[in-house]
């Protein structure tokens, strides 16, 4: 056998093993989460656990209702998407289609730098700058609230959305845009009617990454959310699914600890469902 064929066989084997390892990791995590999370749900009761509105895990008569956590996570993620996605996409459009090369060469690395900032730094800045600003602007006694969470998450998802969207927009064949402009369309019309639709799969992939980060973020959210198990309101302190697990796991035991694993299982299921829905959307977009 020739050396070239041996190298190719070895590399194919390595690629195959890496793929198997990735699949096994997902399967192991899934099985572990199910095994760890089901017992508490069975003991507490599915309806009481999912739809209960009171969380008092250390009380004499403990309550394990996680509906406030679920709704807070949904509202925070939805708010971050509403604010962050349009800003991210428009920024990507500006960098790839409008800005001069020298300007784009400055803006793009700066946005990528946001991705390298640790979550705790976002949380620290949010706690020292954003929270007092919300208190002053809205005349509140406490600025740690759902609004602060939404703003912090909106900023944190920008690097993923901008980076992937800019790459997708830059990959659009120039002939598409030249043909549109030759037919009399303006540059802005061409961007919104030709470039963005042509790059929609890549843009959607960037949104998926942003949503994943928004749902799974813990440290920054914990520092600005207030961590009170309230039903979500814009100016109320809230607890998300991620922060509910993080703040109590260090001292939890017994049923409380099992309930935290059940919260993690619910969060895991949510993320899987969202990924499946978005992937179906992407495949449908590619088939058209």
Secondary structure, 3 states (H helix, E strand, C coil): CCHHHHHHHHHHHHHHHHHHHHHHHHHHHHHHHHHHHHHHHHHHCHHHHHHCCCEECCCCCCEECCHHHHHHHHHHHHHHHHHHHHHHHHHHHHHHHHCCHHHHHHHHHHHHHHHCCCHHHHHHHHHHHHHHHHHHHHCCCCCCCHHHHHHHHHHHCHHHHHHHHHHHHHCCCHHHHHHHHHCCCCHHHHHHHHHHHHCHHHHHHHHHHHHHHHHHCCHHHHHHHECCCCCCCCCCCECCHHHHHHHHCCCCCHHHHHHHHHHHHHHHHHHHHHHHHHHHHHHHHHHC
